Amino acid sequence: MTQLTISPHSPNSFRIRRSLTWHWGGNQGTIYPVLDHSEKNRHPLNCPSFFKIFKYQQTQMIMFDPPIASRMQYYSLEPISLELSEKSSFTIISQEYEKSLLDEQKEKEQIIEKVKLHASYDPAELSYRGLILRNTISQINCCHELGVEMRRKALEVYPRIRIQTRLRRRLSVSEFAIESAKHVHNRVIDFASNCWDRVVPLLMVGFLGMLMCLRVIAEGILRVIEYRAKPSFYTLKDVSATALQIDLRLQQFCYWPIQYLKIYRRSRDWSSNTNFNMEYIRFYNNIWLVLNDVIIGITLSNLMLERKERIVEYLCYAIDTIFTIEFERTILWLMDWPGGLKLNTELASFFGELILWVIQFWGNFLNLFRPYFGVMVTVVAYSGFAGATLLISVVSDLASFFPAHVYAFYLASGRIYNWQLTVLRSLFHLFRGKKRNILRNRVDSCNYELDQLLIGTILFMSLIFLLPTVVVFYLTFAFFRFAVIIVNAVLESCLACLNHFPLFAILLRIKDFKRVPGGIVYKVLPSPTDSSTSLILLQPLPLQFGKMFYQFTLLTTRLRLHYLSFSVVLRLLSGQFVPIQRSKLYTLLYSKLPARRVNIHDLYKELFPSSSTKQESYDFVSSSGPGGVGNGNRSVLAAMINSSSNSSSSSNSNVSNQPIEPLATATSTSLASGVHNGYSNMANTAAATTSRTRHFQR
């Protein structure tokens, strides 16, 4: 037998008004407390101690602090997710890692199912109890609202006694002046509010019209960024960090109106608090991140504008020294037996002269833009006024553009190295009398002529002696390419932090962890030794930081699998290309956005509804309010209390002859806390009213 109660109240001090039927979870019967309706014990009537009532029964009393909906407090069985439900699945580059995560999740589910088999309940009953538990938690989240509504109804049923005050004396001149000033002030405030009520609809129509125009412009820019000439071609956001950042901001701008409407047009279901609070956290976390992004961007922009000349000098030094002079010295060192390693002189001279010519050409090409470096720095600095993320994105693209010749050398040397390895592998099969069967993907036996074996031996020995030269040049360019990739990875990791850092959730956890629950926990409280009643305290758990930074963990895993895994090392050693897959690697940025954005027509219907829909939407907004989380349930609670009060006389007469369903028992169990809170306050209000009446009668 289980009973829910409110933890601030002692289990021995339940106060009941009139005839109240208590339904106990897990029991098919009903307990009717024997009440004395005499005048001396009417306000309030004390119920006997529950430890004495259930002295010979096993009873569990679960106590809890009622969550306050206006403060967005609620209980949750599972840790809340800061991402959308459609983005909660694993989106990993490596299929092996994705398979391991799915296998781990399936293993946990299998362990849970095996534990259920050893439970004392049937599996069907156990799942039914889980459903009851979820419904109970949902109704516990609304018990505070129920108590507020019952107190309001109690004040309507038992109105306060009007206190007769004595006649006021005549106002003095100063008091009359103050009253006149207050009257004028109230008239001015009323006039201003009337004007505001007339102006706000016009301003709102203009704002919504401007919002639709901006939405059309954003749609056009998104179409350009996502344009793909052929299925095998890359889009603009796949090759540019700036385009990726613009695409993210425009996607957020397209989703914010719908997200705002989701918050203020939520359903009036009791279980809507959980979904509403998660959407609220996502929305305002994005707003906070954008504001912080703009603030940090303006700061960086001012620093860049103040140190513009020094930045231009550093840029010129990087082009002249790092990308040109130092690179030429490295190539000359490779042409002249680097580290005592004897390379093929002719091949090294050929590669070196070709690379030196390309370096000089690229240096002369960059020198053409030298007079415009100041303008370039100014443009990059002013881009920071749109946010630090846009500034970092532009810097990341510039960091990829200036060493473009290194990328070209890496591709060319890698392709030559890969071809040479493929030819050596084929010639090695020739010595063994084998050949590669491409159709069946295996190595078959083959008979070769003497001239074929002779030519193969000559080519094999020539390529073996030329291989060290190709390997040295390839490893040099791969190292420079890897350094550029590390710089881009650091910059884009900063973008991920600025775009997705759970700042708002962390602040809520520090301020009030009940607003970001990560589950529930039961704590056993000490109870009297001579009683069979056990006291249990229900408490919410705060959301763990690991859950908040789950997407960052995935991002780190993706970076490790993409750049530091064994398959990547094999690709580097074999000369294969290792691309940067931005769309798959940085899906963290889009984890809080829907897979498909809302089109312009649907957004127009949401912002400019018809007359009937508009009135219904206004009712939703007026019932919820911007700050009243859960106030939309007020009418539902009022209707429930009215219907229960109207049918209390007929239901109480027939309740003893009707069996109580388990779900109804669980529902009444979860509502016992709210009923207790409401009726105890009704009794306290009635007692206070009676004492005032007796005082004035004296």
MIGU-985763 format. One line per field, with one value per residue (C-alpha): residue number from 1; residue in one letter; x, y, z. Coordinates in steps of 0.02 Angstrom, whole numbers, always signed. Example, Ala and Ser with C-alpha at 12.3 -4.5 7.8 and 13.67 -1.06 7.14 Angstrom:
REM residues 2
seq = [1, 2]
type = [a, s]
xx = [+615, +684]
yy = [-225, -53]
zz = [+390, +357]
This chain:
REM residues 698
seq = [1, 2, 3, 4, 5, 6, 7, 8, 9, 10, 11, 12, 13, 14, 15, 16, 17, 18, 19, 20, 21, 22, 23, 24, 25, 26, 27, 28, 29, 30, 31, 32, 33, 34, 35, 36, 37, 38, 39, 40, 41, 42, 43, 44, 45, 46, 47, 48, 49, 50, 51, 52, 53, 54, 55, 56, 57, 58, 59, 60, 61, 62, 63, 64, 65, 66, 67, 68, 69, 70, 71, 72, 73, 74, 75, 76, 77, 78, 79, 80, 81, 82, 83, 84, 85, 86, 87, 88, 89, 90, 91, 92, 93, 94, 95, 96, 97, 98, 99, 100, 101, 102, 103, 104, 105, 106, 107, 108, 109, 110, 111, 112, 113, 114, 115, 116, 117, 118, 119, 120, 121, 122, 123, 124, 125, 126, 127, 128, 129, 130, 131, 132, 133, 134, 135, 136, 137, 138, 139, 140, 141, 142, 143, 144, 145, 146, 147, 148, 149, 150, 151, 152, 153, 154, 155, 156, 157, 158, 159, 160, 161, 162, 163, 164, 165, 166, 167, 168, 169, 170, 171, 172, 173, 174, 175, 176, 177, 178, 179, 180, 181, 182, 183, 184, 185, 186, 187, 188, 189, 190, 191, 192, 193, 194, 195, 196, 197, 198, 199, 200, 201, 202, 203, 204, 205, 206, 207, 208, 209, 210, 211, 212, 213, 214, 215, 216, 217, 218, 219, 220, 221, 222, 223, 224, 225, 226, 227, 228, 229, 230, 231, 232, 233, 234, 235, 236, 237, 238, 239, 240, 241, 242, 243, 244, 245, 246, 247, 248, 249, 250, 251, 252, 253, 254, 255, 256, 257, 258, 259, 260, 261, 262, 263, 264, 265, 266, 267, 268, 269, 270, 271, 272, 273, 274, 275, 276, 277, 278, 279, 280, 281, 282, 283, 284, 285, 286, 287, 288, 289, 290, 291, 292, 293, 294, 295, 296, 297, 298, 299, 300, 301, 302, 303, 304, 305, 306, 307, 308, 309, 310, 311, 312, 313, 314, 315, 316, 317, 318, 319, 320, 321, 322, 323, 324, 325, 326, 327, 328, 329, 330, 331, 332, 333, 334, 335, 336, 337, 338, 339, 340, 341, 342, 343, 344, 345, 346, 347, 348, 349, 350, 351, 352, 353, 354, 355, 356, 357, 358, 359, 360, 361, 362, 363, 364, 365, 366, 367, 368, 369, 370, 371, 372, 373, 374, 375, 376, 377, 378, 379, 380, 381, 382, 383, 384, 385, 386, 387, 388, 389, 390, 391, 392, 393, 394, 395, 396, 397, 398, 399, 400, 401, 402, 403, 404, 405, 406, 407, 408, 409, 410, 411, 412, 413, 414, 415, 416, 417, 418, 419, 420, 421, 422, 423, 424, 425, 426, 427, 428, 429, 430, 431, 432, 433, 434, 435, 436, 437, 438, 439, 440, 441, 442, 443, 444, 445, 446, 447, 448, 449, 450, 451, 452, 453, 454, 455, 456, 457, 458, 459, 460, 461, 462, 463, 464, 465, 466, 467, 468, 469, 470, 471, 472, 473, 474, 475, 476, 477, 478, 479, 480, 481, 482, 483, 484, 485, 486, 487, 488, 489, 490, 491, 492, 493, 494, 495, 496, 497, 498, 499, 500, 501, 502, 503, 504, 505, 506, 507, 508, 509, 510, 511, 512, 513, 514, 515, 516, 517, 518, 519, 520, 521, 522, 523, 524, 525, 526, 527, 528, 529, 530, 531, 532, 533, 534, 535, 536, 537, 538, 539, 540, 541, 542, 543, 544, 545, 546, 547, 548, 549, 550, 551, 552, 553, 554, 555, 556, 557, 558, 559, 560, 561, 562, 563, 564, 565, 566, 567, 568, 569, 570, 571, 572, 573, 574, 575, 576, 577, 578, 579, 580, 581, 582, 583, 584, 585, 586, 587, 588, 589, 590, 591, 592, 593, 594, 595, 596, 597, 598, 599, 600, 601, 602, 603, 604, 605, 606, 607, 608, 609, 610, 611, 612, 613, 614, 615, 616, 617, 618, 619, 620, 621, 622, 623, 624, 625, 626, 627, 628, 629, 630, 631, 632, 633, 634, 635, 636, 637, 638, 639, 640, 641, 642, 643, 644, 645, 646, 647, 648, 649, 650, 651, 652, 653, 654, 655, 656, 657, 658, 659, 660, 661, 662, 663, 664, 665, 666, 667, 668, 669, 670, 671, 672, 673, 674, 675, 676, 677, 678, 679, 680, 681, 682, 683, 684, 685, 686, 687, 688, 689, 690, 691, 692, 693, 694, 695, 696, 697, 698]
type = [m, t, q, l, t, i, s, p, h, s, p, n, s, f, r, i, r, r, s, l, t, w, h, w, g, g, n, q, g, t, i, y, p, v, l, d, h, s, e, k, n, r, h, p, l, n, c, p, s, f, f, k, i, f, k, y, q, q, t, q, m, i, m, f, d, p, p, i, a, s, r, m, q, y, y, s, l, e, p, i, s, l, e, l, s, e, k, s, s, f, t, i, i, s, q, e, y, e, k, s, l, l, d, e, q, k, e, k, e, q, i, i, e, k, v, k, l, h, a, s, y, d, p, a, e, l, s, y, r, g, l, i, l, r, n, t, i, s, q, i, n, c, c, h, e, l, g, v, e, m, r, r, k, a, l, e, v, y, p, r, i, r, i, q, t, r, l, r, r, r, l, s, v, s, e, f, a, i, e, s, a, k, h, v, h, n, r, v, i, d, f, a, s, n, c, w, d, r, v, v, p, l, l, m, v, g, f, l, g, m, l, m, c, l, r, v, i, a, e, g, i, l, r, v, i, e, y, r, a, k, p, s, f, y, t, l, k, d, v, s, a, t, a, l, q, i, d, l, r, l, q, q, f, c, y, w, p, i, q, y, l, k, i, y, r, r, s, r, d, w, s, s, n, t, n, f, n, m, e, y, i, r, f, y, n, n, i, w, l, v, l, n, d, v, i, i, g, i, t, l, s, n, l, m, l, e, r, k, e, r, i, v, e, y, l, c, y, a, i, d, t, i, f, t, i, e, f, e, r, t, i, l, w, l, m, d, w, p, g, g, l, k, l, n, t, e, l, a, s, f, f, g, e, l, i, l, w, v, i, q, f, w, g, n, f, l, n, l, f, r, p, y, f, g, v, m, v, t, v, v, a, y, s, g, f, a, g, a, t, l, l, i, s, v, v, s, d, l, a, s, f, f, p, a, h, v, y, a, f, y, l, a, s, g, r, i, y, n, w, q, l, t, v, l, r, s, l, f, h, l, f, r, g, k, k, r, n, i, l, r, n, r, v, d, s, c, n, y, e, l, d, q, l, l, i, g, t, i, l, f, m, s, l, i, f, l, l, p, t, v, v, v, f, y, l, t, f, a, f, f, r, f, a, v, i, i, v, n, a, v, l, e, s, c, l, a, c, l, n, h, f, p, l, f, a, i, l, l, r, i, k, d, f, k, r, v, p, g, g, i, v, y, k, v, l, p, s, p, t, d, s, s, t, s, l, i, l, l, q, p, l, p, l, q, f, g, k, m, f, y, q, f, t, l, l, t, t, r, l, r, l, h, y, l, s, f, s, v, v, l, r, l, l, s, g, q, f, v, p, i, q, r, s, k, l, y, t, l, l, y, s, k, l, p, a, r, r, v, n, i, h, d, l, y, k, e, l, f, p, s, s, s, t, k, q, e, s, y, d, f, v, s, s, s, g, p, g, g, v, g, n, g, n, r, s, v, l, a, a, m, i, n, s, s, s, n, s, s, s, s, s, n, s, n, v, s, n, q, p, i, e, p, l, a, t, a, t, s, t, s, l, a, s, g, v, h, n, g, y, s, n, m, a, n, t, a, a, a, t, t, s, r, t, r, h, f, q, r]
xx = [+0, +75, +27, +97, +108, +191, +357, +341, +192, +214, +131, +42, -39, -161, -307, -467, -623, -796, -808, -652, -623, -442, -389, -231, -122, -104, -265, -432, -531, -575, -544, -670, -601, -725, -750, -833, -943, -969, -941, -786, -691, -758, -612, -509, -551, -399, -379, -299, -117, -84, +41, -103, -226, -110, -30, -65, -39, +117, +114, +233, +216, +309, +343, +399, +417, +283, +363, +312, +257, +280, +465, +471, +509, +456, +501, +560, +595, +731, +863, +798, +875, +937, +930, +777, +708, +740, +924, +950, +1005, +1187, +1259, +1439, +1560, +1627, +1499, +1598, +1584, +1399, +1376, +1467, +1354, +1198, +1261, +1295, +1119, +1044, +1147, +1078, +900, +930, +997, +843, +730, +823, +804, +617, +606, +668, +544, +399, +274, +217, +296, +127, +91, +265, +242, +71, +150, +277, +135, +53, +218, +234, +55, +87, +245, +149, +12, +137, +205, +32, -9, +46, -72, -210, -180, -183, -345, -425, -377, -456, -615, -612, -611, -762, -857, -807, -793, -698, -794, -795, -714, -811, -690, -723, -766, -615, -578, -576, -419, -294, -229, -69, -163, -289, -145, -68, -234, -259, -85, -119, -283, -196, -59, -186, -276, -112, -69, -242, -225, -52, -112, -259, -141, -24, -166, -206, -26, +34, -73, -7, +171, +144, +79, +229, +349, +272, +277, +462, +491, +412, +521, +677, +619, +605, +780, +848, +767, +854, +1024, +998, +955, +1119, +1221, +1138, +1144, +1225, +1256, +1276, +1248, +1434, +1479, +1505, +1391, +1459, +1440, +1541, +1697, +1679, +1666, +1591, +1451, +1423, +1407, +1289, +1184, +1173, +1120, +990, +923, +905, +819, +694, +659, +644, +466, +403, +496, +420, +245, +278, +316, +164, +40, +74, -65, -163, -116, -47, +107, +152, +265, +408, +406, +374, +522, +642, +586, +602, +781, +828, +753, +829, +995, +1006, +959, +1092, +1224, +1184, +1193, +1357, +1421, +1382, +1461, +1621, +1624, +1611, +1753, +1865, +1819, +1873, +2037, +2070, +2030, +2146, +2289, +2255, +2432, +2515, +2398, +2440, +2626, +2600, +2504, +2641, +2771, +2672, +2659, +2839, +2927, +2822, +2731, +2872, +3049, +3043, +2950, +3081, +3219, +3132, +3120, +3304, +3349, +3250, +3343, +3513, +3509, +3404, +3471, +3606, +3474, +3536, +3391, +3382, +3462, +3373, +3199, +3227, +3287, +3134, +3013, +3106, +3115, +2932, +2879, +2992, +2913, +2738, +2791, +2858, +2699, +2588, +2694, +2680, +2492, +2471, +2580, +2449, +2331, +2461, +2392, +2220, +2275, +2217, +2045, +2040, +2078, +1945, +1815, +1860, +1850, +1679, +1615, +1636, +1489, +1381, +1459, +1626, +1578, +1569, +1738, +1817, +1737, +1814, +1984, +1968, +1932, +2081, +2190, +2138, +2159, +2335, +2421, +2322, +2485, +2526, +2360, +2399, +2571, +2493, +2367, +2497, +2628, +2496, +2429, +2604, +2644, +2482, +2510, +2686, +2628, +2493, +2621, +2742, +2603, +2560, +2743, +2765, +2621, +2707, +2864, +2757, +2665, +2504, +2389, +2246, +2071, +1967, +1801, +1814, +1923, +2057, +2231, +2237, +2382, +2447, +2583, +2696, +2819, +3005, +3004, +2861, +2959, +3114, +3022, +2933, +3098, +3174, +3022, +3011, +3193, +3180, +3024, +3101, +3251, +3139, +3017, +3117, +3121, +2934, +2903, +3008, +2918, +2749, +2778, +2839, +2682, +2571, +2648, +2613, +2437, +2408, +2466, +2339, +2203, +2246, +2228, +2059, +2002, +2045, +1952, +1799, +1798, +1788, +1640, +1557, +1579, +1511, +1363, +1315, +1380, +1239, +1259, +1076, +1058, +1213, +1147, +979, +1067, +1167, +1015, +883, +924, +739, +717, +838, +797, +901, +788, +719, +787, +703, +776, +713, +676, +679, +509, +443, +503, +331, +251, +244, +240, +396, +432, +512, +569, +554, +687, +736, +913, +1002, +1050, +1228, +1358, +1399, +1222, +1237, +1402, +1352, +1364, +1538, +1589, +1524, +1620, +1782, +1750, +1719, +1880, +1976, +1901, +1924, +2105, +2183, +2107, +2199, +2105, +2163, +2344, +2326, +2256, +2404, +2531, +2450, +2439, +2249, +2159, +2089, +1949, +1867, +1682, +1607, +1425, +1452, +1592, +1504, +1325, +1338, +1294, +1125, +1077, +948, +871, +741, +796, +685, +647, +470, +427, +369, +186, +169, +257, +136, -14, +59, +95, -64, -199, -383, -507, -562, -386, -326, -453, -405, -220, -256, -345, -195, -73, -182, -207, -23, +61, +243, +294, +158, +217, +75, -61, -146, -205, -305, -466, -444, -416, -564, -676, -612, -645, -817, -865, -797, -889, -1053, -1042, -971, -1139, -1191, -1018, -989, -1152, -1109, -922, -933, -1035, -920, -748, -606, -500, -310, -281, -410, -328, -158, -232, -312, -150, -49, -181, -186, -47, -141, -304, -219, -138, -299, -411, -287, -277, -468, -477, -346, -437, -602, -523, -446, -613, -705, -581, -601, -791, -787, -668, -784, -936, -852]
yy = [+0, +165, +344, +505, +659, +828, +828, +996, +922, +790, +621, +634, +803, +774, +896, +845, +949, +868, +694, +655, +484, +427, +309, +210, +150, -37, -68, -108, -45, +127, +197, +317, +413, +433, +620, +715, +855, +942, +1127, +1117, +1007, +1075, +1189, +1084, +902, +799, +628, +495, +458, +360, +254, +197, +173, +57, -25, -199, -161, -137, +43, +152, +340, +431, +613, +744, +931, +988, +1061, +1240, +1256, +1444, +1415, +1277, +1142, +965, +783, +670, +484, +497, +632, +767, +786, +956, +899, +866, +690, +665, +711, +598, +450, +412, +505, +448, +443, +272, +135, +23, +147, +172, -17, -26, +108, +19, -147, -68, +4, -165, -251, -132, -166, -354, -338, -239, -372, -510, -414, -398, -587, -608, -481, -535, -463, -525, -436, -367, -305, -231, -132, -78, -18, +78, +164, +206, +276, +390, +451, +478, +580, +682, +719, +757, +893, +972, +950, +1128, +1196, +1088, +1159, +1338, +1305, +1224, +1371, +1487, +1383, +1379, +1568, +1569, +1442, +1524, +1711, +1816, +1917, +2097, +2197, +2353, +2494, +2655, +2813, +2902, +3078, +3221, +3231, +3368, +3483, +3382, +3216, +3289, +3346, +3173, +3091, +3212, +3176, +2989, +3013, +3112, +2982, +2842, +2939, +2963, +2779, +2730, +2846, +2779, +2600, +2636, +2714, +2568, +2445, +2536, +2551, +2375, +2284, +2400, +2376, +2188, +2180, +2280, +2170, +2010, +2079, +2122, +1948, +1867, +1974, +1921, +1741, +1752, +1826, +1691, +1556, +1624, +1627, +1450, +1389, +1460, +1383, +1213, +1213, +1057, +1056, +867, +735, +701, +886, +972, +1110, +1278, +1237, +1077, +1173, +1338, +1366, +1538, +1464, +1332, +1465, +1572, +1418, +1379, +1554, +1562, +1390, +1453, +1611, +1505, +1394, +1527, +1585, +1405, +1371, +1525, +1471, +1298, +1375, +1488, +1377, +1219, +1096, +1101, +925, +897, +812, +964, +1043, +926, +955, +1140, +1163, +1072, +1178, +1331, +1284, +1254, +1418, +1531, +1440, +1484, +1664, +1677, +1600, +1721, +1871, +1812, +1778, +1956, +2029, +1928, +1968, +2156, +2144, +2050, +2171, +2320, +2235, +2197, +2375, +2446, +2331, +2335, +2384, +2250, +2116, +2170, +2155, +1979, +1931, +1994, +1902, +1740, +1753, +1805, +1697, +1546, +1508, +1560, +1575, +1439, +1323, +1349, +1309, +1148, +1095, +1137, +1032, +885, +900, +884, +717, +764, +696, +595, +495, +466, +500, +489, +652, +666, +630, +743, +884, +862, +867, +1011, +1124, +1095, +1133, +1287, +1356, +1332, +1414, +1567, +1577, +1568, +1697, +1818, +1787, +1828, +1984, +2052, +2067, +2147, +2325, +2262, +2173, +2321, +2315, +2127, +2146, +2281, +2169, +2024, +2139, +2208, +2031, +2011, +2128, +1984, +1871, +1798, +1637, +1724, +1806, +1639, +1559, +1690, +1667, +1478, +1498, +1616, +1490, +1361, +1479, +1547, +1375, +1310, +1264, +1146, +1059, +1043, +968, +846, +786, +768, +678, +567, +515, +475, +377, +278, +235, +176, +64, -11, -50, -127, -237, -299, -334, -427, -541, -565, -636, -762, -815, -735, -598, -500, -554, -394, -478, -605, -497, -628, -678, -818, -915, -861, -917, -778, -775, -750, -576, -526, -582, -490, -326, -344, -369, -214, -106, -174, -135, +38, +81, +11, +127, +277, +241, +328, +492, +490, +440, +583, +715, +639, +633, +814, +878, +765, +841, +1019, +969, +892, +1054, +1153, +1028, +1045, +1235, +1218, +1086, +1202, +1348, +1245, +1168, +1346, +1371, +1216, +1281, +1454, +1383, +1238, +1269, +1228, +1393, +1417, +1238, +1256, +1419, +1336, +1190, +1307, +1415, +1279, +1100, +1053, +1144, +1024, +854, +702, +571, +532, +447, +371, +394, +294, +403, +342, +284, +224, +51, -8, +38, -56, +108, +156, +335, +366, +535, +565, +684, +741, +717, +857, +830, +768, +871, +719, +725, +911, +890, +728, +803, +869, +693, +633, +772, +720, +540, +591, +691, +545, +418, +533, +584, +466, +297, +149, +162, +342, +290, +156, +283, +399, +260, +203, +379, +387, +553, +596, +724, +841, +794, +949, +898, +736, +790, +943, +882, +943, +1117, +1057, +945, +1073, +1107, +1003, +897, +997, +1181, +1246, +1318, +1497, +1451, +1357, +1497, +1623, +1520, +1511, +1698, +1758, +1633, +1650, +1734, +1576, +1510, +1681, +1688, +1512, +1557, +1714, +1608, +1494, +1638, +1730, +1573, +1529, +1699, +1730, +1695, +1579, +1406, +1287, +1421, +1349, +1204, +1323, +1301, +1114, +1105, +1217, +1108, +954, +1026, +1089, +921, +831, +946, +927, +739, +714, +677, +544, +465, +451, +359, +230, +214, +76, -33, -9, -88, +33, +10, +5, +154, +257, +205, +262, +425, +462, +412, +539, +672, +639, +764, +900, +858, +863, +1029, +1106, +1045, +1089, +1267, +1272, +1222, +1349, +1487, +1440, +1436, +1609, +1677, +1606, +1683, +1854, +1840, +1799, +1944, +2070, +1996, +2033]
zz = [+0, -55, -16, -89, +21, +21, +112, +206, +302, +435, +402, +571, +538, +396, +408, +320, +288, +288, +209, +106, +29, +26, -114, -81, -225, -233, -134, -213, -64, +2, +176, +251, +400, +541, +565, +705, +633, +798, +809, +918, +796, +634, +592, +565, +596, +645, +570, +682, +657, +499, +592, +705, +562, +466, +616, +550, +364, +260, +205, +106, +114, -25, +17, -108, -134, -256, -413, -447, -627, -632, -596, -728, -600, -640, -614, -754, -756, -890, -915, -1030, -1202, -1259, -1440, -1547, -1541, -1726, -1698, -1548, -1654, -1685, -1833, -1839, -1983, -1937, -1962, -1845, -1702, -1738, -1733, -1566, -1492, -1553, -1487, -1318, -1313, -1361, -1226, -1094, -1153, -1144, -966, -916, -992, -897, -734, -768, -785, -606, -537, -426, -550, -717, -867, -920, -745, -734, -895, -832, -670, -774, -865, -699, -636, -787, -765, -580, -614, -742, -616, -478, -593, -590, -404, -363, -496, -425, -252, -318, -411, -260, -150, -277, -278, -88, -83, -199, -94, +72, +38, +161, +291, +243, +381, +423, +436, +527, +435, +368, +424, +303, +199, +230, +93, +68, +65, -57, -170, -164, -206, -352, -417, -407, -500, -638, -647, -666, -803, -897, -878, -942, -1092, -1132, -1119, -1235, -1362, -1344, -1375, -1537, -1597, -1554, -1684, -1821, -1764, -1754, -1932, -1993, -1895, -1963, -2139, -2119, -2046, -2200, -2315, -2221, -2229, -2419, -2431, -2316, -2423, -2578, -2492, -2426, -2601, -2666, -2524, -2546, -2737, -2812, -2999, -3003, -2870, -2861, -2839, -2672, -2611, -2556, -2371, -2394, -2445, -2351, -2164, -2194, -2301, -2167, -2031, -2137, -2173, -1987, -1938, -2076, -2026, -1847, -1908, -2007, -1857, -1720, -1765, -1764, -1603, -1523, -1576, -1506, -1337, -1326, -1417, -1322, -1286, -1123, -1077, -903, -975, -1081, -949, -989, -1177, -1153, -1037, -1153, -1300, -1190, -1144, -1326, -1384, -1253, -1258, -1443, -1405, -1270, -1382, -1524, -1406, -1332, -1507, -1560, -1402, -1423, -1609, -1579, -1453, -1576, -1715, -1612, -1568, -1751, -1806, -1671, -1725, -1910, -1964, -1858, -1927, -2105, -2063, -1994, -2149, -2264, -2159, -2172, -2361, -2391, -2263, -2215, -2378, -2496, -2427, -2293, -2409, -2545, -2419, -2373, -2556, -2587, -2434, -2505, -2672, -2586, -2491, -2338, -2174, -2263, -2358, -2536, -2654, -2842, -2898, -3065, -2996, -2845, -2959, -3071, -2925, -2841, -2993, -3033, -2854, -2843, -3001, -2928, -2764, -2856, -2960, -2805, -2714, -2860, -2866, -2681, -2701, -2820, -2671, -2557, -2581, -2528, -2369, -2264, -2345, -2318, -2133, -2118, -2201, -2087, -1935, -1984, -2011, -1823, -1795, -1858, -1727, -1678, -1768, -1936, -1904, -1859, -2013, -2128, -2044, -2066, -2253, -2271, -2178, -2308, -2458, -2429, -2422, -2572, -2661, -2517, -2546, -2732, -2694, -2572, -2700, -2839, -2733, -2654, -2824, -2890, -2732, -2742, -2926, -2889, -2747, -2859, -2996, -2871, -2801, -2975, -3019, -2855, -2905, -3074, -2990, -2897, -3055, -2994, -3051, -2974, -3028, -3015, -3055, -2914, -2801, -2775, -2833, -2965, -3041, -3213, -3333, -3398, -3544, -3517, -3594, -3479, -3328, -3389, -3419, -3253, -3161, -3240, -3198, -3022, -2983, -3059, -2957, -2798, -2813, -2855, -2713, -2571, -2667, -2695, -2514, -2445, -2549, -2510, -2321, -2322, -2408, -2302, -2145, -2206, -2255, -2085, -2001, -2103, -2056, -1871, -1882, -1968, -1842, -1696, -1775, -1816, -1642, -1576, -1695, -1622, -1444, -1485, -1581, -1469, -1293, -1167, -1075, -1030, -966, -856, -782, -746, -664, -552, -511, -489, -540, -534, -699, -787, -708, -746, -664, -492, -337, -183, -9, +141, +293, +474, +538, +707, +755, +810, +644, +482, +386, +289, +238, +68, +2, -186, -251, -426, -490, -583, -764, -776, -866, -973, -1044, -1077, -1171, -1256, -1431, -1392, -1344, -1512, -1600, -1514, -1564, -1743, -1750, -1676, -1796, -1945, -1915, -1786, -1825, -1899, -2064, -2085, -2054, -2187, -2309, -2276, -2296, -2458, -2529, -2531, -2507, -2334, -2361, -2235, -2235, -2157, -2179, -2082, -1966, -1895, -1881, -1701, -1764, -1829, -1683, -1619, -1790, -1883, -2030, -2149, -2122, -2130, -2300, -2327, -2356, -2191, -2098, -2173, -2116, -1940, -1929, -2017, -1968, -2011, -1895, -1803, -1788, -1734, -1592, -1537, -1540, -1439, -1310, -1299, -1277, -1151, -1048, -1041, -1037, -1064, -887, -824, -864, -840, -823, -976, -868, -757, -854, -862, -674, -642, -750, -661, -489, -540, -611, -458, -338, -436, -439, -264, -182, -308, -325, -136, -114, -246, -224, -93, -212, -362, -384, -404, -561, -535, -649, -556, -394, -458, -519, -351, -266, -366, -336, -148, -120, -214, -126, +42, +2, -61, +79, +215, +148, +138, +320, +371, +276, +357, +529, +505, +443, +594, +716, +634, +644, +830, +861, +778, +865, +1033]
